[in-house]
Amino acid sequence: MARGLQKQQARANAEKRAAANAPPKSQLKAMVAGNQFKCPKCMLMIANYKLVVQHMEAKHPKEPVPTEESFSVAK
Ligand SMILES: [Zn+2]
């Protein structure tokens, strides 16, 4: 009885460990989804449009800031 329970616990622990160690695919997905903006000048991936505007003003002040729509089309 006790041995069986131990085995079950060990398996549960191993699964927990595996989940903690393995990079979950959902994280990668979230990363991709969170970086759908790309600087047209330096191809930097940017999480949101506000940061795109900030990036353009800081890094490429001579370039026109692209509209948010132009990103959603290009993905
Ligand atoms: Zn840039």
PDB file of the backbone (N, CA, C, O) and the ligand in Angstrom, with CONECT records:
HET     ZN  A 101       1
ATOM      1  N   MET A   1       0.838  -1.217   0.000  1.00  0.00           N
ATOM      2  CA  MET A   1       0.000   0.000   0.000  1.00  0.00           C
ATOM      3  C   MET A   1       0.867   1.259   0.000  1.00  0.00           C
ATOM      4  O   MET A   1       0.744   2.126  -0.865  1.00  0.00           O
ATOM      5  N   ALA A   2       1.757   1.328   1.011  1.00  0.00           N
ATOM      6  CA  ALA A   2       2.589   2.518   1.138  1.00  0.00           C
ATOM      7  C   ALA A   2       3.503   2.679  -0.072  1.00  0.00           C
ATOM      8  O   ALA A   2       3.768   3.785  -0.543  1.00  0.00           O
ATOM      9  N   ARG A   3       3.975   1.523  -0.558  1.00  0.00           N
ATOM     10  CA  ARG A   3       4.895   1.579  -1.687  1.00  0.00           C
ATOM     11  C   ARG A   3       4.192   2.143  -2.932  1.00  0.00           C
ATOM     12  O   ARG A   3       4.737   2.949  -3.686  1.00  0.00           O
ATOM     13  N   GLY A   4       2.939   1.665  -3.099  1.00  0.00           N
ATOM     14  CA  GLY A   4       2.186   2.138  -4.255  1.00  0.00           C
ATOM     15  C   GLY A   4       1.960   3.644  -4.186  1.00  0.00           C
ATOM     16  O   GLY A   4       2.050   4.349  -5.191  1.00  0.00           O
ATOM     17  N   LEU A   5       1.669   4.112  -2.997  1.00  0.00           N
ATOM     18  CA  LEU A   5       1.441   5.549  -2.816  1.00  0.00           C
ATOM     19  C   LEU A   5       2.711   6.335  -3.116  1.00  0.00           C
ATOM     20  O   LEU A   5       2.678   7.389  -3.750  1.00  0.00           O
ATOM     21  N   GLN A   6       3.833   5.792  -2.641  1.00  0.00           N
ATOM     22  CA  GLN A   6       5.120   6.446  -2.864  1.00  0.00           C
ATOM     23  C   GLN A   6       5.395   6.575  -4.361  1.00  0.00           C
ATOM     24  O   GLN A   6       5.847   7.607  -4.857  1.00  0.00           O
ATOM     25  N   LYS A   7       5.100   5.481  -5.051  1.00  0.00           N
ATOM     26  CA  LYS A   7       5.329   5.456  -6.499  1.00  0.00           C
ATOM     27  C   LYS A   7       4.501   6.555  -7.169  1.00  0.00           C
ATOM     28  O   LYS A   7       4.964   7.277  -8.051  1.00  0.00           O
ATOM     29  N   GLN A   8       3.267   6.642  -6.708  1.00  0.00           N
ATOM     30  CA  GLN A   8       2.373   7.645  -7.285  1.00  0.00           C
ATOM     31  C   GLN A   8       2.913   9.053  -7.037  1.00  0.00           C
ATOM     32  O   GLN A   8       2.898   9.915  -7.916  1.00  0.00           O
ATOM     33  N   GLN A   9       3.391   9.253  -5.805  1.00  0.00           N
ATOM     34  CA  GLN A   9       3.920  10.575  -5.461  1.00  0.00           C
ATOM     35  C   GLN A   9       5.164  10.883  -6.275  1.00  0.00           C
ATOM     36  O   GLN A   9       5.359  12.002  -6.748  1.00  0.00           O
ATOM     37  N   ALA A  10       6.015   9.847  -6.430  1.00  0.00           N
ATOM     38  CA  ALA A  10       7.239  10.048  -7.194  1.00  0.00           C
ATOM     39  C   ALA A  10       6.905  10.439  -8.624  1.00  0.00           C
ATOM     40  O   ALA A  10       7.550  11.303  -9.218  1.00  0.00           O
ATOM     41  N   ARG A  11       5.890   9.790  -9.159  1.00  0.00           N
ATOM     42  CA  ARG A  11       5.507  10.107 -10.535  1.00  0.00           C
ATOM     43  C   ARG A  11       4.978  11.529 -10.623  1.00  0.00           C
ATOM     44  O   ARG A  11       5.290  12.269 -11.556  1.00  0.00           O
ATOM     45  N   ALA A  12       4.173  11.897  -9.633  1.00  0.00           N
ATOM     46  CA  ALA A  12       3.616  13.245  -9.628  1.00  0.00           C
ATOM     47  C   ALA A  12       4.731  14.278  -9.524  1.00  0.00           C
ATOM     48  O   ALA A  12       4.699  15.322 -10.176  1.00  0.00           O
ATOM     49  N   ASN A  13       5.730  13.960  -8.678  1.00  0.00           N
ATOM     50  CA  ASN A  13       6.847  14.884  -8.527  1.00  0.00           C
ATOM     51  C   ASN A  13       7.647  14.996  -9.819  1.00  0.00           C
ATOM     52  O   ASN A  13       8.050  16.084 -10.229  1.00  0.00           O
ATOM     53  N   ALA A  14       7.869  13.831 -10.457  1.00  0.00           N
ATOM     54  CA  ALA A  14       8.631  13.828 -11.706  1.00  0.00           C
ATOM     55  C   ALA A  14       7.909  14.647 -12.763  1.00  0.00           C
ATOM     56  O   ALA A  14       8.531  15.379 -13.533  1.00  0.00           O
ATOM     57  N   GLU A  15       6.604  14.516 -12.790  1.00  0.00           N
ATOM     58  CA  GLU A  15       5.842  15.278 -13.776  1.00  0.00           C
ATOM     59  C   GLU A  15       5.939  16.769 -13.490  1.00  0.00           C
ATOM     60  O   GLU A  15       6.038  17.587 -14.405  1.00  0.00           O
ATOM     61  N   LYS A  16       5.910  17.102 -12.224  1.00  0.00           N
ATOM     62  CA  LYS A  16       6.023  18.504 -11.828  1.00  0.00           C
ATOM     63  C   LYS A  16       7.376  19.057 -12.251  1.00  0.00           C
ATOM     64  O   LYS A  16       7.486  20.159 -12.788  1.00  0.00           O
ATOM     65  N   ARG A  17       8.412  18.243 -11.986  1.00  0.00           N
ATOM     66  CA  ARG A  17       9.767  18.666 -12.338  1.00  0.00           C
ATOM     67  C   ARG A  17       9.888  18.843 -13.843  1.00  0.00           C
ATOM     68  O   ARG A  17      10.457  19.825 -14.319  1.00  0.00           O
ATOM     69  N   ALA A  18       9.355  17.896 -14.576  1.00  0.00           N
ATOM     70  CA  ALA A  18       9.455  17.959 -16.031  1.00  0.00           C
ATOM     71  C   ALA A  18       8.755  19.208 -16.549  1.00  0.00           C
ATOM     72  O   ALA A  18       9.236  19.873 -17.467  1.00  0.00           O
ATOM     73  N   ALA A  19       7.627  19.509 -15.953  1.00  0.00           N
ATOM     74  CA  ALA A  19       6.884  20.682 -16.388  1.00  0.00           C
ATOM     75  C   ALA A  19       7.655  21.957 -16.080  1.00  0.00           C
ATOM     76  O   ALA A  19       7.587  22.937 -16.822  1.00  0.00           O
ATOM     77  N   ALA A  20       8.391  21.927 -14.969  1.00  0.00           N
ATOM     78  CA  ALA A  20       9.133  23.117 -14.579  1.00  0.00           C
ATOM     79  C   ALA A  20      10.373  23.301 -15.441  1.00  0.00           C
ATOM     80  O   ALA A  20      10.767  24.426 -15.748  1.00  0.00           O
ATOM     81  N   ASN A  21      10.987  22.181 -15.831  1.00  0.00           N
ATOM     82  CA  ASN A  21      12.238  22.264 -16.585  1.00  0.00           C
ATOM     83  C   ASN A  21      12.006  22.504 -18.071  1.00  0.00           C
ATOM     84  O   ASN A  21      12.656  23.347 -18.689  1.00  0.00           O
ATOM     85  N   ALA A  22      11.085  21.762 -18.619  1.00  0.00           N
ATOM     86  CA  ALA A  22      10.870  21.873 -20.056  1.00  0.00           C
ATOM     87  C   ALA A  22      10.255  23.223 -20.386  1.00  0.00           C
ATOM     88  O   ALA A  22       9.288  23.637 -19.747  1.00  0.00           O
ATOM     89  N   PRO A  23      10.796  23.899 -21.361  1.00  0.00           N
ATOM     90  CA  PRO A  23      10.176  25.166 -21.763  1.00  0.00           C
ATOM     91  C   PRO A  23       8.833  24.886 -22.413  1.00  0.00           C
ATOM     92  O   PRO A  23       8.771  24.271 -23.477  1.00  0.00           O
ATOM     93  N   PRO A  24       7.767  25.332 -21.783  1.00  0.00           N
ATOM     94  CA  PRO A  24       6.454  25.037 -22.339  1.00  0.00           C
ATOM     95  C   PRO A  24       6.266  25.702 -23.695  1.00  0.00           C
ATOM     96  O   PRO A  24       6.692  26.835 -23.919  1.00  0.00           O
ATOM     97  N   LYS A  25       5.623  24.976 -24.585  1.00  0.00           N
ATOM     98  CA  LYS A  25       5.423  25.510 -25.928  1.00  0.00           C
ATOM     99  C   LYS A  25       4.577  26.772 -25.900  1.00  0.00           C
ATOM    100  O   LYS A  25       4.726  27.669 -26.730  1.00  0.00           O
ATOM    101  N   SER A  26       3.673  26.812 -24.903  1.00  0.00           N
ATOM    102  CA  SER A  26       2.796  27.975 -24.830  1.00  0.00           C
ATOM    103  C   SER A  26       3.592  29.247 -24.585  1.00  0.00           C
ATOM    104  O   SER A  26       3.185  30.338 -24.985  1.00  0.00           O
ATOM    105  N   GLN A  27       4.743  29.090 -23.916  1.00  0.00           N
ATOM    106  CA  GLN A  27       5.574  30.268 -23.643  1.00  0.00           C
ATOM    107  C   GLN A  27       6.126  30.826 -24.953  1.00  0.00           C
ATOM    108  O   GLN A  27       6.137  32.035 -25.180  1.00  0.00           O
ATOM    109  N   LEU A  28       6.579  29.919 -25.799  1.00  0.00           N
ATOM    110  CA  LEU A  28       7.097  30.338 -27.098  1.00  0.00           C
ATOM    111  C   LEU A  28       6.012  31.029 -27.906  1.00  0.00           C
ATOM    112  O   LEU A  28       6.236  32.057 -28.545  1.00  0.00           O
ATOM    113  N   LYS A  29       4.832  30.432 -27.856  1.00  0.00           N
ATOM    114  CA  LYS A  29       3.694  30.986 -28.564  1.00  0.00           C
ATOM    115  C   LYS A  29       3.409  32.398 -28.061  1.00  0.00           C
ATOM    116  O   LYS A  29       3.181  33.320 -28.843  1.00  0.00           O
ATOM    117  N   ALA A  30       3.426  32.545 -26.728  1.00  0.00           N
ATOM    118  CA  ALA A  30       3.157  33.850 -26.143  1.00  0.00           C
ATOM    119  C   ALA A  30       4.210  34.847 -26.571  1.00  0.00           C
ATOM    120  O   ALA A  30       3.913  36.017 -26.816  1.00  0.00           O
ATOM    121  N   MET A  31       5.441  34.377 -26.659  1.00  0.00           N
ATOM    122  CA  MET A  31       6.521  35.260 -27.074  1.00  0.00           C
ATOM    123  C   MET A  31       6.300  35.735 -28.496  1.00  0.00           C
ATOM    124  O   MET A  31       6.474  36.915 -28.802  1.00  0.00           O
ATOM    125  N   VAL A  32       5.916  34.810 -29.361  1.00  0.00           N
ATOM    126  CA  VAL A  32       5.677  35.168 -30.755  1.00  0.00           C
ATOM    127  C   VAL A  32       4.504  36.138 -30.845  1.00  0.00           C
ATOM    128  O   VAL A  32       4.559  37.140 -31.558  1.00  0.00           O
ATOM    129  N   ALA A  33       3.440  35.818 -30.107  1.00  0.00           N
ATOM    130  CA  ALA A  33       2.262  36.658 -30.144  1.00  0.00           C
ATOM    131  C   ALA A  33       2.557  38.040 -29.562  1.00  0.00           C
ATOM    132  O   ALA A  33       1.972  39.040 -29.975  1.00  0.00           O
ATOM    133  N   GLY A  34       3.470  38.075 -28.602  1.00  0.00           N
ATOM    134  CA  GLY A  34       3.786  39.345 -27.963  1.00  0.00           C
ATOM    135  C   GLY A  34       4.745  40.198 -28.766  1.00  0.00           C
ATOM    136  O   GLY A  34       4.950  41.370 -28.450  1.00  0.00           O
ATOM    137  N   ASN A  35       5.337  39.620 -29.807  1.00  0.00           N
ATOM    138  CA  ASN A  35       6.292  40.379 -30.626  1.00  0.00           C
ATOM    139  C   ASN A  35       5.813  40.433 -32.069  1.00  0.00           C
ATOM    140  O   ASN A  35       6.498  39.977 -32.985  1.00  0.00           O
ATOM    141  N   GLN A  36       4.650  40.988 -32.250  1.00  0.00           N
ATOM    142  CA  GLN A  36       4.144  40.980 -33.618  1.00  0.00           C
ATOM    143  C   GLN A  36       4.521  42.248 -34.377  1.00  0.00           C
ATOM    144  O   GLN A  36       4.159  42.414 -35.542  1.00  0.00           O
ATOM    145  N   PHE A  37       5.243  43.131 -33.716  1.00  0.00           N
ATOM    146  CA  PHE A  37       5.702  44.329 -34.406  1.00  0.00           C
ATOM    147  C   PHE A  37       7.185  44.194 -34.698  1.00  0.00           C
ATOM    148  O   PHE A  37       7.953  43.682 -33.884  1.00  0.00           O
ATOM    149  N   LYS A  38       7.571  44.663 -35.871  1.00  0.00           N
ATOM    150  CA  LYS A  38       8.961  44.535 -36.274  1.00  0.00           C
ATOM    151  C   LYS A  38       9.390  45.867 -36.853  1.00  0.00           C
ATOM    152  O   LYS A  38       8.734  46.422 -37.734  1.00  0.00           O
ATOM    153  N   CYS A  39      10.499  46.368 -36.345  1.00  0.00           N
ATOM    154  CA  CYS A  39      10.999  47.633 -36.866  1.00  0.00           C
ATOM    155  C   CYS A  39      11.386  47.467 -38.334  1.00  0.00           C
ATOM    156  O   CYS A  39      12.197  46.600 -38.657  1.00  0.00           O
ATOM    157  N   PRO A  40      10.826  48.275 -39.224  1.00  0.00           N
ATOM    158  CA  PRO A  40      11.143  48.118 -40.649  1.00  0.00           C
ATOM    159  C   PRO A  40      12.584  48.514 -40.977  1.00  0.00           C
ATOM    160  O   PRO A  40      13.098  48.180 -42.044  1.00  0.00           O
ATOM    161  N   LYS A  41      13.219  49.217 -40.066  1.00  0.00           N
ATOM    162  CA  LYS A  41      14.584  49.668 -40.332  1.00  0.00           C
ATOM    163  C   LYS A  41      15.622  48.666 -39.858  1.00  0.00           C
ATOM    164  O   LYS A  41      16.568  48.360 -40.584  1.00  0.00           O
ATOM    165  N   CYS A  42      15.453  48.150 -38.643  1.00  0.00           N
ATOM    166  CA  CYS A  42      16.478  47.253 -38.097  1.00  0.00           C
ATOM    167  C   CYS A  42      15.927  45.871 -37.771  1.00  0.00           C
ATOM    168  O   CYS A  42      16.640  45.040 -37.209  1.00  0.00           O
ATOM    169  N   MET A  43      14.658  45.612 -38.118  1.00  0.00           N
ATOM    170  CA  MET A  43      14.045  44.289 -37.962  1.00  0.00           C
ATOM    171  C   MET A  43      13.955  43.839 -36.505  1.00  0.00           C
ATOM    172  O   MET A  43      13.816  42.647 -36.231  1.00  0.00           O
ATOM    173  N   LEU A  44      14.031  44.766 -35.590  1.00  0.00           N
ATOM    174  CA  LEU A  44      13.895  44.422 -34.179  1.00  0.00           C
ATOM    175  C   LEU A  44      12.445  44.059 -33.881  1.00  0.00           C
ATOM    176  O   LEU A  44      11.514  44.745 -34.304  1.00  0.00           O
ATOM    177  N   MET A  45      12.277  42.965 -33.144  1.00  0.00           N
ATOM    178  CA  MET A  45      10.928  42.573 -32.764  1.00  0.00           C
ATOM    179  C   MET A  45      10.487  43.404 -31.565  1.00  0.00           C
ATOM    180  O   MET A  45      11.221  43.537 -30.586  1.00  0.00           O
ATOM    181  N   ILE A  46       9.295  43.953 -31.650  1.00  0.00           N
ATOM    182  CA  ILE A  46       8.814  44.862 -30.606  1.00  0.00           C
ATOM    183  C   ILE A  46       7.429  44.410 -30.166  1.00  0.00           C
ATOM    184  O   ILE A  46       6.587  44.037 -30.983  1.00  0.00           O
ATOM    185  N   ALA A  47       7.217  44.454 -28.857  1.00  0.00           N
ATOM    186  CA  ALA A  47       6.020  43.831 -28.278  1.00  0.00           C
ATOM    187  C   ALA A  47       4.734  44.576 -28.617  1.00  0.00           C
ATOM    188  O   ALA A  47       3.707  43.944 -28.862  1.00  0.00           O
ATOM    189  N   ASN A  48       4.771  45.890 -28.635  1.00  0.00           N
ATOM    190  CA  ASN A  48       3.524  46.593 -28.915  1.00  0.00           C
ATOM    191  C   ASN A  48       3.788  47.909 -29.649  1.00  0.00           C
ATOM    192  O   ASN A  48       4.921  48.385 -29.726  1.00  0.00           O
ATOM    193  N   TYR A  49       2.719  48.474 -30.178  1.00  0.00           N
ATOM    194  CA  TYR A  49       2.873  49.611 -31.070  1.00  0.00           C
ATOM    195  C   TYR A  49       3.443  50.831 -30.360  1.00  0.00           C
ATOM    196  O   TYR A  49       4.185  51.612 -30.958  1.00  0.00           O
ATOM    197  N   LYS A  50       3.102  50.995 -29.099  1.00  0.00           N
ATOM    198  CA  LYS A  50       3.626  52.125 -28.330  1.00  0.00           C
ATOM    199  C   LYS A  50       5.145  52.084 -28.302  1.00  0.00           C
ATOM    200  O   LYS A  50       5.818  53.107 -28.424  1.00  0.00           O
ATOM    201  N   LEU A  51       5.670  50.863 -28.135  1.00  0.00           N
ATOM    202  CA  LEU A  51       7.117  50.698 -28.094  1.00  0.00           C
ATOM    203  C   LEU A  51       7.721  50.907 -29.480  1.00  0.00           C
ATOM    204  O   LEU A  51       8.861  51.354 -29.610  1.00  0.00           O
ATOM    205  N   VAL A  52       6.953  50.582 -30.504  1.00  0.00           N
ATOM    206  CA  VAL A  52       7.428  50.827 -31.868  1.00  0.00           C
ATOM    207  C   VAL A  52       7.651  52.320 -32.062  1.00  0.00           C
ATOM    208  O   VAL A  52       8.683  52.748 -32.579  1.00  0.00           O
ATOM    209  N   VAL A  53       6.664  53.104 -31.639  1.00  0.00           N
ATOM    210  CA  VAL A  53       6.767  54.561 -31.781  1.00  0.00           C
ATOM    211  C   VAL A  53       7.972  55.070 -31.003  1.00  0.00           C
ATOM    212  O   VAL A  53       8.747  55.887 -31.500  1.00  0.00           O
ATOM    213  N   GLN A  54       8.120  54.580 -29.779  1.00  0.00           N
ATOM    214  CA  GLN A  54       9.266  54.986 -28.954  1.00  0.00           C
ATOM    215  C   GLN A  54      10.574  54.593 -29.629  1.00  0.00           C
ATOM    216  O   GLN A  54      11.530  55.368 -29.652  1.00  0.00           O
ATOM    217  N   HIS A  55      10.606  53.385 -30.174  1.00  0.00           N
ATOM    218  CA  HIS A  55      11.815  52.890 -30.823  1.00  0.00           C
ATOM    219  C   HIS A  55      12.138  53.728 -32.048  1.00  0.00           C
ATOM    220  O   HIS A  55      13.296  54.095 -32.251  1.00  0.00           O
ATOM    221  N   MET A  56      11.161  54.033 -32.852  1.00  0.00           N
ATOM    222  CA  MET A  56      11.385  54.817 -34.060  1.00  0.00           C
ATOM    223  C   MET A  56      11.907  56.206 -33.701  1.00  0.00           C
ATOM    224  O   MET A  56      12.813  56.729 -34.350  1.00  0.00           O
ATOM    225  N   GLU A  57      11.325  56.792 -32.662  1.00  0.00           N
ATOM    226  CA  GLU A  57      11.751  58.136 -32.279  1.00  0.00           C
ATOM    227  C   GLU A  57      13.169  58.115 -31.715  1.00  0.00           C
ATOM    228  O   GLU A  57      13.946  59.048 -31.917  1.00  0.00           O
ATOM    229  N   ALA A  58      13.491  57.039 -31.007  1.00  0.00           N
ATOM    230  CA  ALA A  58      14.803  56.969 -30.364  1.00  0.00           C
ATOM    231  C   ALA A  58      15.892  56.543 -31.330  1.00  0.00           C
ATOM    232  O   ALA A  58      16.989  57.101 -31.317  1.00  0.00           O
ATOM    233  N   LYS A  59      15.595  55.546 -32.178  1.00  0.00           N
ATOM    234  CA  LYS A  59      16.648  54.944 -33.006  1.00  0.00           C
ATOM    235  C   LYS A  59      16.646  55.463 -34.432  1.00  0.00           C
ATOM    236  O   LYS A  59      17.699  55.570 -35.061  1.00  0.00           O
ATOM    237  N   HIS A  60      15.482  55.780 -34.936  1.00  0.00           N
ATOM    238  CA  HIS A  60      15.410  56.230 -36.330  1.00  0.00           C
ATOM    239  C   HIS A  60      14.579  57.506 -36.414  1.00  0.00           C
ATOM    240  O   HIS A  60      13.514  57.520 -37.031  1.00  0.00           O
ATOM    241  N   PRO A  61      15.063  58.565 -35.797  1.00  0.00           N
ATOM    242  CA  PRO A  61      14.241  59.789 -35.715  1.00  0.00           C
ATOM    243  C   PRO A  61      13.943  60.405 -37.083  1.00  0.00           C
ATOM    244  O   PRO A  61      13.003  61.188 -37.221  1.00  0.00           O
ATOM    245  N   LYS A  62      14.737  60.055 -38.086  1.00  0.00           N
ATOM    246  CA  LYS A  62      14.487  60.635 -39.414  1.00  0.00           C
ATOM    247  C   LYS A  62      13.468  59.848 -40.211  1.00  0.00           C
ATOM    248  O   LYS A  62      12.984  60.306 -41.246  1.00  0.00           O
ATOM    249  N   GLU A  63      13.141  58.642 -39.714  1.00  0.00           N
ATOM    250  CA  GLU A  63      12.201  57.795 -40.444  1.00  0.00           C
ATOM    251  C   GLU A  63      10.777  58.092 -39.994  1.00  0.00           C
ATOM    252  O   GLU A  63      10.542  58.383 -38.821  1.00  0.00           O
ATOM    253  N   PRO A  64       9.828  58.019 -40.921  1.00  0.00           N
ATOM    254  CA  PRO A  64       8.424  58.183 -40.507  1.00  0.00           C
ATOM    255  C   PRO A  64       7.985  56.974 -39.691  1.00  0.00           C
ATOM    256  O   PRO A  64       8.364  55.841 -39.988  1.00  0.00           O
ATOM    257  N   VAL A  65       7.193  57.222 -38.674  1.00  0.00           N
ATOM    258  CA  VAL A  65       6.704  56.115 -37.845  1.00  0.00           C
ATOM    259  C   VAL A  65       5.583  55.408 -38.605  1.00  0.00           C
ATOM    260  O   VAL A  65       4.588  56.042 -38.954  1.00  0.00           O
ATOM    261  N   PRO A  66       5.724  54.124 -38.864  1.00  0.00           N
ATOM    262  CA  PRO A  66       4.665  53.400 -39.580  1.00  0.00           C
ATOM    263  C   PRO A  66       3.381  53.326 -38.771  1.00  0.00           C
ATOM    264  O   PRO A  66       3.408  53.340 -37.540  1.00  0.00           O
ATOM    265  N   THR A  67       2.275  53.248 -39.461  1.00  0.00           N
ATOM    266  CA  THR A  67       0.992  53.164 -38.752  1.00  0.00           C
ATOM    267  C   THR A  67       0.818  51.790 -38.131  1.00  0.00           C
ATOM    268  O   THR A  67       1.432  50.814 -38.562  1.00  0.00           O
ATOM    269  N   GLU A  68      -0.013  51.732 -37.130  1.00  0.00           N
ATOM    270  CA  GLU A  68      -0.261  50.463 -36.452  1.00  0.00           C
ATOM    271  C   GLU A  68      -0.887  49.461 -37.439  1.00  0.00           C
ATOM    272  O   GLU A  68      -0.623  48.262 -37.357  1.00  0.00           O
ATOM    273  N   GLU A  69      -1.699  49.948 -38.351  1.00  0.00           N
ATOM    274  CA  GLU A  69      -2.368  49.075 -39.322  1.00  0.00           C
ATOM    275  C   GLU A  69      -1.356  48.374 -40.218  1.00  0.00           C
ATOM    276  O   GLU A  69      -1.543  47.214 -40.587  1.00  0.00           O
ATOM    277  N   SER A  70      -0.289  49.077 -40.565  1.00  0.00           N
ATOM    278  CA  SER A  70       0.685  48.478 -41.471  1.00  0.00           C
ATOM    279  C   SER A  70       1.327  47.257 -40.843  1.00  0.00           C
ATOM    280  O   SER A  70       1.806  46.373 -41.554  1.00  0.00           O
ATOM    281  N   PHE A  71       1.343  47.197 -39.519  1.00  0.00           N
ATOM    282  CA  PHE A  71       1.924  46.035 -38.844  1.00  0.00           C
ATOM    283  C   PHE A  71       0.932  44.875 -38.815  1.00  0.00           C
ATOM    284  O   PHE A  71       1.302  43.727 -39.062  1.00  0.00           O
ATOM    285  N   SER A  72      -0.299  45.173 -38.518  1.00  0.00           N
ATOM    286  CA  SER A  72      -1.277  44.090 -38.369  1.00  0.00           C
ATOM    287  C   SER A  72      -1.480  43.373 -39.698  1.00  0.00           C
ATOM    288  O   SER A  72      -1.821  42.190 -39.716  1.00  0.00           O
ATOM    289  N   VAL A  73      -1.276  44.073 -40.808  1.00  0.00           N
ATOM    290  CA  VAL A  73      -1.384  43.423 -42.109  1.00  0.00           C
ATOM    291  C   VAL A  73      -0.177  42.525 -42.347  1.00  0.00           C
ATOM    292  O   VAL A  73      -0.307  41.379 -42.777  1.00  0.00           O
ATOM    293  N   ALA A  74       1.008  43.076 -42.055  1.00  0.00           N
ATOM    294  CA  ALA A  74       2.224  42.310 -42.293  1.00  0.00           C
ATOM    295  C   ALA A  74       2.412  41.215 -41.260  1.00  0.00           C
ATOM    296  O   ALA A  74       3.207  40.299 -41.472  1.00  0.00           O
ATOM    297  N   LYS A  75       1.708  41.287 -40.164  1.00  0.00           N
ATOM    298  CA  LYS A  75       1.783  40.334 -39.063  1.00  0.00           C
ATOM    299  C   LYS A  75       3.053  40.581 -38.264  1.00  0.00           C
ATOM    300  O   LYS A  75       3.312  39.881 -37.285  1.00  0.00           O
TER     301      LYS A  75
HETATM  302 ZN    ZN A 101      14.737  49.952 -35.484  1.00  0.00          ZN2+
END
